[in-house]
Amino acid sequence: MGFFSNSVSEDTRSWIALTDAAQLEDAGTLVLLKHSTRCIVSKTVLKELNRSLEFANATFLYLDLLQYRSISNHIAEKYGIQHESPQLLVVTNGKVVYSASHSSIDSEVINRMLNQ
């Protein structure tokens, strides 16, 4: 079974798989995690986010970069944010309000933003 399979796993139960660029058209707040399933740094970031994020007030989407690289490219073009992995974006009403990658991803900042 892959790290992000169709079944619910402990690692992804609060995330929705981003498999179609149309999912980015949500008018509310999106939290987008670009994740490489082969990267230990990415897996560590995911584990930390699952431990410390408050999964409320937004739609939480994860993107398996190995399967959906074209969607990652679409995200970079749509929002003008250079691709990195792992990378987390918070998008509110179509605009990126937070962007970070690797160890710069800060769940405390994200929680404060979502709970304002």
N, C-alpha and C positions, 0 to 999 in steps of 0.2 A: 504494500500500500504506500502511495506517495505521501509526502509531507502534507500536501493539501489535496486530499482526495475528496470525492463527493460525499463521503460519510463524515459525520461530525466527529472531530477528534478533540481532545483536551486542548490542543494548541490553537485550534481555529473556531471553536464553538461560537465566539462572539463576533466573528468576521464573516462577511459575505464575499464569496469568490467573485472577483471582477473578471468576467469572461467576455464582455461585450462593451464597446465604447459608449453605447447608448445609456449604460448605467451611470455615466458621468453627468447626465442631463438633469439629475435631481436638483430641484431649486433650493433645497435646504442646505444643511451642512454635511459635508462628506469628509471622512478621515480616510485617506488613501495610503496604504502601505505597499510599496514596491519591494518584493521579497524574492531573493534568490534561494531556492530550496537546496542548493549545493553549498551555500556559504555559511560557515559557522558564525560569522559576525551577524549575518542576517537572522539566523536562528536564535542567537542570543538576544538580539533586539526584540524579536517577536515574543520571546519568553518574558522579558522585562516588561514589555507593553501589556501583556496579558496579566501580569502580576499587579501592575500599578495604574492602568487606565480605568476610568469609570466609564463603562460602556452605556452611555446615555446621551441624549440630546444631539445625536448625529447618526448618520449611516456609516458603518465601519466596513470598508472594502479592502481586501488584500488582492494583490496581483502577483501571480506566479510568473515571474519573468522568463522562466525557461519555456513555458507553454504559450505565453501571450506577449512576446516582445513587441509585437506591432501595436498593442494597446499602450505599452510603455512609451513608445515613440509618439503615439497620438497625444498622450498626456503631456509630454515634453513640448510638443508643438502647440497644443491648445492653451497651456498655461505659461509658456515661455520659461520653463524651468528645466535646466540641464539634467539629464538622466544620471542617477546614482543608485547604488544598491548596497544596503537597504536605504530606503528613502521614505519619508513620511510627509504627506501634504495634508493640510486642512484647507478645505475649499468651502467658502460660504457665498451663496448666491452667485456662483460662477467665478469667484475671484479667490486666488490663493492668499490666505491670511497667515499661513505658517508653512515653512518648508525647512526640513532638516534631514541630514543623512548621518549614517554611522553613529558614533557616540554622541553626536550633537542632538539626537532625538531626545526630547525632554518631556516625559509624561506629565510632570507637574505643570509645566507650561500649558500643555494640551488640555489637561483637566480644568485649569483655570479658564482657558478660552471657552471651553464648552459649557461651563457653568456660570457664565456672566449673565 
